[in-house]
Amino acid sequence: MSGVPVTFSWVSTTQQVLFEENEITVTVPTDRQGFARTPALVAGDVDGTATFTVTAEGAEPAHFEVTVVP
């Protein structure tokens, strides 16, 4: 489904990690194939992990953990 708003929000980090423009939360629409992509990530200068949540209307929230290596 195209144009569905999807929100990506950092929940916890062990070091600085943000989306472009120093944002903690971003909302983007899905493309024609139903995919949503975050803006580029900006990582601090320390290795660590970060957890973010993805939400969209009508769907259960999903939680993801990423490893950040500057």
mmCIF file of the N, C-alpha and C atoms, coordinates in Angstrom:
data_MODEL
# 
_entry.id   MODEL 
# 
loop_
_atom_site.group_PDB 
_atom_site.id 
_atom_site.type_symbol 
_atom_site.label_atom_id 
_atom_site.label_alt_id 
_atom_site.label_comp_id 
_atom_site.label_asym_id 
_atom_site.label_entity_id 
_atom_site.label_seq_id 
_atom_site.pdbx_PDB_ins_code 
_atom_site.Cartn_x 
_atom_site.Cartn_y 
_atom_site.Cartn_z 
_atom_site.occupancy 
_atom_site.B_iso_or_equiv 
_atom_site.pdbx_formal_charge 
_atom_site.auth_seq_id 
_atom_site.auth_comp_id 
_atom_site.auth_asym_id 
_atom_site.auth_atom_id 
_atom_site.pdbx_PDB_model_num 
ATOM 1   N N  . MET A 1 1  ? 0.837  -1.166 0.000  1.00 0.00 ? 1  MET A N  1 
ATOM 2   C CA . MET A 1 1  ? 0.000  0.000  0.000  1.00 0.00 ? 1  MET A CA 1 
ATOM 3   C C  . MET A 1 1  ? 0.890  1.239  0.000  1.00 0.00 ? 1  MET A C  1 
ATOM 4   N N  . SER A 1 2  ? 0.664  2.135  -0.887 1.00 0.00 ? 2  SER A N  1 
ATOM 5   C CA . SER A 1 2  ? 1.473  3.332  -1.052 1.00 0.00 ? 2  SER A CA 1 
ATOM 6   C C  . SER A 1 2  ? 0.960  4.483  -0.187 1.00 0.00 ? 2  SER A C  1 
ATOM 7   N N  . GLY A 1 3  ? 1.897  5.295  0.322  1.00 0.00 ? 3  GLY A N  1 
ATOM 8   C CA . GLY A 1 3  ? 1.539  6.508  1.049  1.00 0.00 ? 3  GLY A CA 1 
ATOM 9   C C  . GLY A 1 3  ? 1.143  6.331  2.493  1.00 0.00 ? 3  GLY A C  1 
ATOM 10  N N  . VAL A 1 4  ? 1.343  5.155  3.067  1.00 0.00 ? 4  VAL A N  1 
ATOM 11  C CA . VAL A 1 4  ? 1.003  4.923  4.473  1.00 0.00 ? 4  VAL A CA 1 
ATOM 12  C C  . VAL A 1 4  ? 2.106  5.514  5.352  1.00 0.00 ? 4  VAL A C  1 
ATOM 13  N N  . PRO A 1 5  ? 1.776  6.381  6.323  1.00 0.00 ? 5  PRO A N  1 
ATOM 14  C CA . PRO A 1 5  ? 2.810  6.937  7.195  1.00 0.00 ? 5  PRO A CA 1 
ATOM 15  C C  . PRO A 1 5  ? 3.377  5.873  8.141  1.00 0.00 ? 5  PRO A C  1 
ATOM 16  N N  . VAL A 1 6  ? 4.692  5.804  8.196  1.00 0.00 ? 6  VAL A N  1 
ATOM 17  C CA . VAL A 1 6  ? 5.397  4.869  9.077  1.00 0.00 ? 6  VAL A CA 1 
ATOM 18  C C  . VAL A 1 6  ? 6.344  5.708  9.943  1.00 0.00 ? 6  VAL A C  1 
ATOM 19  N N  . THR A 1 7  ? 6.292  5.481  11.262 1.00 0.00 ? 7  THR A N  1 
ATOM 20  C CA . THR A 1 7  ? 7.118  6.253  12.194 1.00 0.00 ? 7  THR A CA 1 
ATOM 21  C C  . THR A 1 7  ? 8.231  5.379  12.755 1.00 0.00 ? 7  THR A C  1 
ATOM 22  N N  . PHE A 1 8  ? 9.452  5.899  12.685 1.00 0.00 ? 8  PHE A N  1 
ATOM 23  C CA . PHE A 1 8  ? 10.639 5.257  13.250 1.00 0.00 ? 8  PHE A CA 1 
ATOM 24  C C  . PHE A 1 8  ? 11.082 6.126  14.419 1.00 0.00 ? 8  PHE A C  1 
ATOM 25  N N  . SER A 1 9  ? 11.262 5.517  15.587 1.00 0.00 ? 9  SER A N  1 
ATOM 26  C CA . SER A 1 9  ? 11.596 6.303  16.778 1.00 0.00 ? 9  SER A CA 1 
ATOM 27  C C  . SER A 1 9  ? 12.645 5.576  17.617 1.00 0.00 ? 9  SER A C  1 
ATOM 28  N N  . TRP A 1 10 ? 13.747 6.268  17.920 1.00 0.00 ? 10 TRP A N  1 
ATOM 29  C CA . TRP A 1 10 ? 14.774 5.680  18.784 1.00 0.00 ? 10 TRP A CA 1 
ATOM 30  C C  . TRP A 1 10 ? 14.224 5.551  20.193 1.00 0.00 ? 10 TRP A C  1 
ATOM 31  N N  . VAL A 1 11 ? 14.398 4.364  20.784 1.00 0.00 ? 11 VAL A N  1 
ATOM 32  C CA . VAL A 1 11 ? 13.925 4.086  22.136 1.00 0.00 ? 11 VAL A CA 1 
ATOM 33  C C  . VAL A 1 11 ? 15.083 4.164  23.122 1.00 0.00 ? 11 VAL A C  1 
ATOM 34  N N  . SER A 1 12 ? 16.186 3.519  22.777 1.00 0.00 ? 12 SER A N  1 
ATOM 35  C CA . SER A 1 12 ? 17.339 3.520  23.670 1.00 0.00 ? 12 SER A CA 1 
ATOM 36  C C  . SER A 1 12 ? 18.606 3.412  22.844 1.00 0.00 ? 12 SER A C  1 
ATOM 37  N N  . THR A 1 13 ? 19.638 4.049  23.338 1.00 0.00 ? 13 THR A N  1 
ATOM 38  C CA . THR A 1 13 ? 20.939 3.961  22.692 1.00 0.00 ? 13 THR A CA 1 
ATOM 39  C C  . THR A 1 13 ? 22.022 3.902  23.751 1.00 0.00 ? 13 THR A C  1 
ATOM 40  N N  . THR A 1 14 ? 23.139 3.267  23.413 1.00 0.00 ? 14 THR A N  1 
ATOM 41  C CA . THR A 1 14 ? 24.282 3.264  24.324 1.00 0.00 ? 14 THR A CA 1 
ATOM 42  C C  . THR A 1 14 ? 25.280 4.326  23.900 1.00 0.00 ? 14 THR A C  1 
ATOM 43  N N  . GLN A 1 15 ? 24.988 5.002  22.839 1.00 0.00 ? 15 GLN A N  1 
ATOM 44  C CA . GLN A 1 15 ? 25.800 6.111  22.355 1.00 0.00 ? 15 GLN A CA 1 
ATOM 45  C C  . GLN A 1 15 ? 24.936 6.939  21.429 1.00 0.00 ? 15 GLN A C  1 
ATOM 46  N N  . GLN A 1 16 ? 25.441 8.053  20.966 1.00 0.00 ? 16 GLN A N  1 
ATOM 47  C CA . GLN A 1 16 ? 24.641 8.934  20.122 1.00 0.00 ? 16 GLN A CA 1 
ATOM 48  C C  . GLN A 1 16 ? 24.365 8.281  18.774 1.00 0.00 ? 16 GLN A C  1 
ATOM 49  N N  . VAL A 1 17 ? 23.111 8.177  18.428 1.00 0.00 ? 17 VAL A N  1 
ATOM 50  C CA . VAL A 1 17 ? 22.700 7.733  17.102 1.00 0.00 ? 17 VAL A CA 1 
ATOM 51  C C  . VAL A 1 17 ? 21.371 8.419  16.804 1.00 0.00 ? 17 VAL A C  1 
ATOM 52  N N  . LEU A 1 18 ? 21.318 9.088  15.691 1.00 0.00 ? 18 LEU A N  1 
ATOM 53  C CA . LEU A 1 18 ? 20.132 9.852  15.326 1.00 0.00 ? 18 LEU A CA 1 
ATOM 54  C C  . LEU A 1 18 ? 19.882 9.700  13.833 1.00 0.00 ? 18 LEU A C  1 
ATOM 55  N N  . PHE A 1 19 ? 18.738 10.181 13.394 1.00 0.00 ? 19 PHE A N  1 
ATOM 56  C CA . PHE A 1 19 ? 18.486 10.277 11.971 1.00 0.00 ? 19 PHE A CA 1 
ATOM 57  C C  . PHE A 1 19 ? 19.075 11.601 11.490 1.00 0.00 ? 19 PHE A C  1 
ATOM 58  N N  . GLU A 1 20 ? 19.167 11.783 10.181 1.00 0.00 ? 20 GLU A N  1 
ATOM 59  C CA . GLU A 1 20 ? 19.639 13.058 9.637  1.00 0.00 ? 20 GLU A CA 1 
ATOM 60  C C  . GLU A 1 20 ? 18.892 14.210 10.295 1.00 0.00 ? 20 GLU A C  1 
ATOM 61  N N  . GLU A 1 21 ? 19.502 15.365 10.308 1.00 0.00 ? 21 GLU A N  1 
ATOM 62  C CA . GLU A 1 21 ? 18.897 16.560 10.895 1.00 0.00 ? 21 GLU A CA 1 
ATOM 63  C C  . GLU A 1 21 ? 18.777 16.445 12.418 1.00 0.00 ? 21 GLU A C  1 
ATOM 64  N N  . ASN A 1 22 ? 19.509 15.497 13.045 1.00 0.00 ? 22 ASN A N  1 
ATOM 65  C CA . ASN A 1 22 ? 19.505 15.291 14.496 1.00 0.00 ? 22 ASN A CA 1 
ATOM 66  C C  . ASN A 1 22 ? 18.125 14.941 15.042 1.00 0.00 ? 22 ASN A C  1 
ATOM 67  N N  . GLU A 1 23 ? 17.359 14.223 14.264 1.00 0.00 ? 23 GLU A N  1 
ATOM 68  C CA . GLU A 1 23 ? 16.008 13.828 14.681 1.00 0.00 ? 23 GLU A CA 1 
ATOM 69  C C  . GLU A 1 23 ? 16.029 12.504 15.432 1.00 0.00 ? 23 GLU A C  1 
ATOM 70  N N  . ILE A 1 24 ? 15.207 12.397 16.472 1.00 0.00 ? 24 ILE A N  1 
ATOM 71  C CA . ILE A 1 24 ? 15.045 11.153 17.226 1.00 0.00 ? 24 ILE A CA 1 
ATOM 72  C C  . ILE A 1 24 ? 13.892 10.339 16.632 1.00 0.00 ? 24 ILE A C  1 
ATOM 73  N N  . THR A 1 25 ? 12.902 11.019 16.083 1.00 0.00 ? 25 THR A N  1 
ATOM 74  C CA . THR A 1 25 ? 11.724 10.376 15.491 1.00 0.00 ? 25 THR A CA 1 
ATOM 75  C C  . THR A 1 25 ? 11.499 10.949 14.095 1.00 0.00 ? 25 THR A C  1 
ATOM 76  N N  . VAL A 1 26 ? 11.218 10.060 13.138 1.00 0.00 ? 26 VAL A N  1 
ATOM 77  C CA . VAL A 1 26 ? 10.876 10.495 11.778 1.00 0.00 ? 26 VAL A CA 1 
ATOM 78  C C  . VAL A 1 26 ? 9.661  9.709  11.301 1.00 0.00 ? 26 VAL A C  1 
ATOM 79  N N  . THR A 1 27 ? 8.848  10.345 10.473 1.00 0.00 ? 27 THR A N  1 
ATOM 80  C CA . THR A 1 27 ? 7.714  9.676  9.847  1.00 0.00 ? 27 THR A CA 1 
ATOM 81  C C  . THR A 1 27 ? 7.872  9.828  8.341  1.00 0.00 ? 27 THR A C  1 
ATOM 82  N N  . VAL A 1 28 ? 7.801  8.691  7.641  1.00 0.00 ? 28 VAL A N  1 
ATOM 83  C CA . VAL A 1 28 ? 7.950  8.683  6.186  1.00 0.00 ? 28 VAL A CA 1 
ATOM 84  C C  . VAL A 1 28 ? 6.815  7.863  5.573  1.00 0.00 ? 28 VAL A C  1 
ATOM 85  N N  . PRO A 1 29 ? 6.420  8.190  4.350  1.00 0.00 ? 29 PRO A N  1 
ATOM 86  C CA . PRO A 1 29 ? 5.364  7.411  3.694  1.00 0.00 ? 29 PRO A CA 1 
ATOM 87  C C  . PRO A 1 29 ? 5.940  6.169  3.026  1.00 0.00 ? 29 PRO A C  1 
ATOM 88  N N  . THR A 1 30 ? 5.117  5.136  2.876  1.00 0.00 ? 30 THR A N  1 
ATOM 89  C CA . THR A 1 30 ? 5.544  3.960  2.136  1.00 0.00 ? 30 THR A CA 1 
ATOM 90  C C  . THR A 1 30 ? 5.593  4.288  0.640  1.00 0.00 ? 30 THR A C  1 
ATOM 91  N N  . ASP A 1 31 ? 6.443  3.559  -0.080 1.00 0.00 ? 31 ASP A N  1 
ATOM 92  C CA . ASP A 1 31 ? 6.545  3.751  -1.524 1.00 0.00 ? 31 ASP A CA 1 
ATOM 93  C C  . ASP A 1 31 ? 5.508  2.885  -2.243 1.00 0.00 ? 31 ASP A C  1 
ATOM 94  N N  . ARG A 1 32 ? 5.566  2.807  -3.554 1.00 0.00 ? 32 ARG A N  1 
ATOM 95  C CA . ARG A 1 32 ? 4.567  2.047  -4.318 1.00 0.00 ? 32 ARG A CA 1 
ATOM 96  C C  . ARG A 1 32 ? 4.557  0.563  -3.993 1.00 0.00 ? 32 ARG A C  1 
ATOM 97  N N  . GLN A 1 33 ? 5.692  0.051  -3.500 1.00 0.00 ? 33 GLN A N  1 
ATOM 98  C CA . GLN A 1 33 ? 5.774  -1.364 -3.114 1.00 0.00 ? 33 GLN A CA 1 
ATOM 99  C C  . GLN A 1 33 ? 5.400  -1.588 -1.646 1.00 0.00 ? 33 GLN A C  1 
ATOM 100 N N  . GLY A 1 34 ? 5.100  -0.510 -0.921 1.00 0.00 ? 34 GLY A N  1 
ATOM 101 C CA . GLY A 1 34 ? 4.719  -0.631 0.483  1.00 0.00 ? 34 GLY A CA 1 
ATOM 102 C C  . GLY A 1 34 ? 5.885  -0.580 1.450  1.00 0.00 ? 34 GLY A C  1 
ATOM 103 N N  . PHE A 1 35 ? 7.064  -0.164 0.976  1.00 0.00 ? 35 PHE A N  1 
ATOM 104 C CA . PHE A 1 35 ? 8.245  -0.088 1.826  1.00 0.00 ? 35 PHE A CA 1 
ATOM 105 C C  . PHE A 1 35 ? 8.459  1.342  2.305  1.00 0.00 ? 35 PHE A C  1 
ATOM 106 N N  . ALA A 1 36 ? 8.952  1.476  3.531  1.00 0.00 ? 36 ALA A N  1 
ATOM 107 C CA . ALA A 1 36 ? 9.308  2.785  4.088  1.00 0.00 ? 36 ALA A CA 1 
ATOM 108 C C  . ALA A 1 36 ? 10.775 2.721  4.497  1.00 0.00 ? 36 ALA A C  1 
ATOM 109 N N  . ARG A 1 37 ? 11.517 3.765  4.163  1.00 0.00 ? 37 ARG A N  1 
ATOM 110 C CA . ARG A 1 37 ? 12.940 3.822  4.510  1.00 0.00 ? 37 ARG A CA 1 
ATOM 111 C C  . ARG A 1 37 ? 13.214 5.059  5.353  1.00 0.00 ? 37 ARG A C  1 
ATOM 112 N N  . THR A 1 38 ? 14.076 4.875  6.337  1.00 0.00 ? 38 THR A N  1 
ATOM 113 C CA . THR A 1 38 ? 14.456 6.013  7.172  1.00 0.00 ? 38 THR A CA 1 
ATOM 114 C C  . THR A 1 38 ? 15.446 6.889  6.417  1.00 0.00 ? 38 THR A C  1 
ATOM 115 N N  . PRO A 1 39 ? 15.564 8.142  6.831  1.00 0.00 ? 39 PRO A N  1 
ATOM 116 C CA . PRO A 1 39 ? 16.680 8.952  6.329  1.00 0.00 ? 39 PRO A CA 1 
ATOM 117 C C  . PRO A 1 39 ? 17.985 8.319  6.822  1.00 0.00 ? 39 PRO A C  1 
ATOM 118 N N  . ALA A 1 40 ? 19.088 8.814  6.332  1.00 0.00 ? 40 ALA A N  1 
ATOM 119 C CA . ALA A 1 40 ? 20.395 8.294  6.762  1.00 0.00 ? 40 ALA A CA 1 
ATOM 120 C C  . ALA A 1 40 ? 20.547 8.399  8.276  1.00 0.00 ? 40 ALA A C  1 
ATOM 121 N N  . LEU A 1 41 ? 21.291 7.470  8.849  1.00 0.00 ? 41 LEU A N  1 
ATOM 122 C CA . LEU A 1 41 ? 21.593 7.494  10.278 1.00 0.00 ? 41 LEU A CA 1 
ATOM 123 C C  . LEU A 1 41 ? 22.891 8.244  10.510 1.00 0.00 ? 41 LEU A C  1 
ATOM 124 N N  . VAL A 1 42 ? 22.959 8.920  11.640 1.00 0.00 ? 42 VAL A N  1 
ATOM 125 C CA . VAL A 1 42 ? 24.165 9.628  12.047 1.00 0.00 ? 42 VAL A CA 1 
ATOM 126 C C  . VAL A 1 42 ? 24.607 9.004  13.362 1.00 0.00 ? 42 VAL A C  1 
ATOM 127 N N  . ALA A 1 43 ? 25.796 8.389  13.358 1.00 0.00 ? 43 ALA A N  1 
ATOM 128 C CA . ALA A 1 43 ? 26.284 7.700  14.551 1.00 0.00 ? 43 ALA A CA 1 
ATOM 129 C C  . ALA A 1 43 ? 27.331 8.538  15.257 1.00 0.00 ? 43 ALA A C  1 
ATOM 130 N N  . GLY A 1 44 ? 27.426 8.339  16.562 1.00 0.00 ? 44 GLY A N  1 
ATOM 131 C CA . GLY A 1 44 ? 28.477 8.984  17.345 1.00 0.00 ? 44 GLY A CA 1 
ATOM 132 C C  . GLY A 1 44 ? 29.803 8.305  17.071 1.00 0.00 ? 44 GLY A C  1 
ATOM 133 N N  . ASP A 1 45 ? 30.792 8.551  17.890 1.00 0.00 ? 45 ASP A N  1 
ATOM 134 C CA . ASP A 1 45 ? 32.114 7.986  17.647 1.00 0.00 ? 45 ASP A CA 1 
ATOM 135 C C  . ASP A 1 45 ? 32.465 6.848  18.600 1.00 0.00 ? 45 ASP A C  1 
ATOM 136 N N  . VAL A 1 46 ? 31.437 6.187  19.163 1.00 0.00 ? 46 VAL A N  1 
ATOM 137 C CA . VAL A 1 46 ? 31.633 5.064  20.072 1.00 0.00 ? 46 VAL A CA 1 
ATOM 138 C C  . VAL A 1 46 ? 30.786 3.894  19.597 1.00 0.00 ? 46 VAL A C  1 
ATOM 139 N N  . ASP A 1 47 ? 31.378 2.682  19.584 1.00 0.00 ? 47 ASP A N  1 
ATOM 140 C CA . ASP A 1 47 ? 30.597 1.481  19.248 1.00 0.00 ? 47 ASP A CA 1 
ATOM 141 C C  . ASP A 1 47 ? 29.481 1.310  20.263 1.00 0.00 ? 47 ASP A C  1 
ATOM 142 N N  . GLY A 1 48 ? 28.368 0.726  19.822 1.00 0.00 ? 48 GLY A N  1 
ATOM 143 C CA . GLY A 1 48 ? 27.282 0.472  20.755 1.00 0.00 ? 48 GLY A CA 1 
ATOM 144 C C  . GLY A 1 48 ? 26.068 -0.101 20.061 1.00 0.00 ? 48 GLY A C  1 
ATOM 145 N N  . THR A 1 49 ? 25.009 -0.245 20.801 1.00 0.00 ? 49 THR A N  1 
ATOM 146 C CA . THR A 1 49 ? 23.753 -0.740 20.246 1.00 0.00 ? 49 THR A CA 1 
ATOM 147 C C  . THR A 1 49 ? 22.674 0.317  20.445 1.00 0.00 ? 49 THR A C  1 
ATOM 148 N N  . ALA A 1 50 ? 21.652 0.228  19.617 1.00 0.00 ? 50 ALA A N  1 
ATOM 149 C CA . ALA A 1 50 ? 20.532 1.149  19.712 1.00 0.00 ? 50 ALA A CA 1 
ATOM 150 C C  . ALA A 1 50 ? 19.261 0.392  19.366 1.00 0.00 ? 50 ALA A C  1 
ATOM 151 N N  . THR A 1 51 ? 18.166 0.768  19.993 1.00 0.00 ? 51 THR A N  1 
ATOM 152 C CA . THR A 1 51 ? 16.881 0.129  19.738 1.00 0.00 ? 51 THR A CA 1 
ATOM 153 C C  . THR A 1 51 ? 15.913 1.178  19.218 1.00 0.00 ? 51 THR A C  1 
ATOM 154 N N  . PHE A 1 52 ? 15.194 0.830  18.154 1.00 0.00 ? 52 PHE A N  1 
ATOM 155 C CA . PHE A 1 52 ? 14.163 1.728  17.661 1.00 0.00 ? 52 PHE A CA 1 
ATOM 156 C C  . PHE A 1 52 ? 12.874 0.965  17.439 1.00 0.00 ? 52 PHE A C  1 
ATOM 157 N N  . THR A 1 53 ? 11.777 1.706  17.455 1.00 0.00 ? 53 THR A N  1 
ATOM 158 C CA . THR A 1 53 ? 10.443 1.146  17.257 1.00 0.00 ? 53 THR A CA 1 
ATOM 159 C C  . THR A 1 53 ? 9.888  1.680  15.944 1.00 0.00 ? 53 THR A C  1 
ATOM 160 N N  . VAL A 1 54 ? 9.194  0.806  15.228 1.00 0.00 ? 54 VAL A N  1 
ATOM 161 C CA . VAL A 1 54 ? 8.531  1.180  13.978 1.00 0.00 ? 54 VAL A CA 1 
ATOM 162 C C  . VAL A 1 54 ? 7.034  0.996  14.185 1.00 0.00 ? 54 VAL A C  1 
ATOM 163 N N  . THR A 1 55 ? 6.266  2.043  13.886 1.00 0.00 ? 55 THR A N  1 
ATOM 164 C CA . THR A 1 55 ? 4.814  1.960  14.027 1.00 0.00 ? 55 THR A CA 1 
ATOM 165 C C  . THR A 1 55 ? 4.131  2.455  12.756 1.00 0.00 ? 55 THR A C  1 
ATOM 166 N N  . ALA A 1 56 ? 2.992  1.856  12.486 1.00 0.00 ? 56 ALA A N  1 
ATOM 167 C CA . ALA A 1 56 ? 2.136  2.270  11.371 1.00 0.00 ? 56 ALA A CA 1 
ATOM 168 C C  . ALA A 1 56 ? 0.706  1.938  11.758 1.00 0.00 ? 56 ALA A C  1 
ATOM 169 N N  . GLU A 1 57 ? -0.233 2.751  11.312 1.00 0.00 ? 57 GLU A N  1 
ATOM 170 C CA . GLU A 1 57 ? -1.633 2.541  11.646 1.00 0.00 ? 57 GLU A CA 1 
ATOM 171 C C  . GLU A 1 57 ? -2.088 1.158  11.201 1.00 0.00 ? 57 GLU A C  1 
ATOM 172 N N  . GLY A 1 58 ? -2.755 0.447  12.098 1.00 0.00 ? 58 GLY A N  1 
ATOM 173 C CA . GLY A 1 58 ? -3.290 -0.863 11.790 1.00 0.00 ? 58 GLY A CA 1 
ATOM 174 C C  . GLY A 1 58 ? -2.309 -2.008 11.936 1.00 0.00 ? 58 GLY A C  1 
ATOM 175 N N  . ALA A 1 59 ? -1.072 -1.715 12.392 1.00 0.00 ? 59 ALA A N  1 
ATOM 176 C CA . ALA A 1 59 ? -0.061 -2.761 12.560 1.00 0.00 ? 59 ALA A CA 1 
ATOM 177 C C  . ALA A 1 59 ? 0.493  -2.715 13.980 1.00 0.00 ? 59 ALA A C  1 
ATOM 178 N N  . GLU A 1 60 ? 0.912  -3.865 14.460 1.00 0.00 ? 60 GLU A N  1 
ATOM 179 C CA . GLU A 1 60 ? 1.560  -3.931 15.768 1.00 0.00 ? 60 GLU A CA 1 
ATOM 180 C C  . GLU A 1 60 ? 2.925  -3.246 15.675 1.00 0.00 ? 60 GLU A C  1 
ATOM 181 N N  . PRO A 1 61 ? 3.354  -2.528 16.712 1.00 0.00 ? 61 PRO A N  1 
ATOM 182 C CA . PRO A 1 61 ? 4.693  -1.931 16.699 1.00 0.00 ? 61 PRO A CA 1 
ATOM 183 C C  . PRO A 1 61 ? 5.755  -3.023 16.593 1.00 0.00 ? 61 PRO A C  1 
ATOM 184 N N  . ALA A 1 62 ? 6.831  -2.718 15.907 1.00 0.00 ? 62 ALA A N  1 
ATOM 185 C CA . ALA A 1 62 ? 7.964  -3.647 15.797 1.00 0.00 ? 62 ALA A CA 1 
ATOM 186 C C  . ALA A 1 62 ? 9.174  -2.970 16.422 1.00 0.00 ? 62 ALA A C  1 
ATOM 187 N N  . HIS A 1 63 ? 10.015 -3.759 17.106 1.00 0.00 ? 63 HIS A N  1 
ATOM 188 C CA . HIS A 1 63 ? 11.195 -3.239 17.780 1.00 0.00 ? 63 HIS A CA 1 
ATOM 189 C C  . HIS A 1 63 ? 12.437 -3.864 17.140 1.00 0.00 ? 63 HIS A C  1 
ATOM 190 N N  . PHE A 1 64 ? 13.444 -3.051 16.896 1.00 0.00 ? 64 PHE A N  1 
ATOM 191 C CA . PHE A 1 64 ? 14.670 -3.520 16.265 1.00 0.00 ? 64 PHE A CA 1 
ATOM 192 C C  . PHE A 1 64 ? 15.869 -3.013 17.034 1.00 0.00 ? 64 PHE A C  1 
ATOM 193 N N  . GLU A 1 65 ? 16.892 -3.858 17.141 1.00 0.00 ? 65 GLU A N  1 
ATOM 194 C CA . GLU A 1 65 ? 18.148 -3.454 17.752 1.00 0.00 ? 65 GLU A CA 1 
ATOM 195 C C  . GLU A 1 65 ? 19.204 -3.453 16.662 1.00 0.00 ? 65 GLU A C  1 
ATOM 196 N N  . VAL A 1 66 ? 19.982 -2.384 16.613 1.00 0.00 ? 66 VAL A N  1 
ATOM 197 C CA . VAL A 1 66 ? 21.051 -2.288 15.626 1.00 0.00 ? 66 VAL A CA 1 
ATOM 198 C C  . VAL A 1 66 ? 22.366 -2.084 16.351 1.00 0.00 ? 66 VAL A C  1 
ATOM 199 N N  . THR A 1 67 ? 23.435 -2.568 15.731 1.00 0.00 ? 67 THR A N  1 
ATOM 200 C CA . THR A 1 67 ? 24.786 -2.342 16.239 1.00 0.00 ? 67 THR A CA 1 
ATOM 201 C C  . THR A 1 67 ? 25.394 -1.205 15.452 1.00 0.00 ? 67 THR A C  1 
ATOM 202 N N  . VAL A 1 68 ? 25.931 -0.241 16.162 1.00 0.00 ? 68 VAL A N  1 
ATOM 203 C CA . VAL A 1 68 ? 26.517 0.933  15.531 1.00 0.00 ? 68 VAL A CA 1 
ATOM 204 C C  . VAL A 1 68 ? 28.030 0.839  15.657 1.00 0.00 ? 68 VAL A C  1 
ATOM 205 N N  . VAL A 1 69 ? 28.712 0.910  14.500 1.00 0.00 ? 69 VAL A N  1 
ATOM 206 C CA . VAL A 1 69 ? 30.163 0.915  14.468 1.00 0.00 ? 69 VAL A CA 1 
ATOM 207 C C  . VAL A 1 69 ? 30.574 2.119  13.645 1.00 0.00 ? 69 VAL A C  1 
ATOM 208 N N  . PRO A 1 70 ? 31.132 3.143  14.300 1.00 0.00 ? 70 PRO A N  1 
ATOM 209 C CA . PRO A 1 70 ? 31.491 4.361  13.553 1.00 0.00 ? 70 PRO A CA 1 
ATOM 210 C C  . PRO A 1 70 ? 32.646 4.126  12.593 1.00 0.00 ? 70 PRO A C  1 
# 
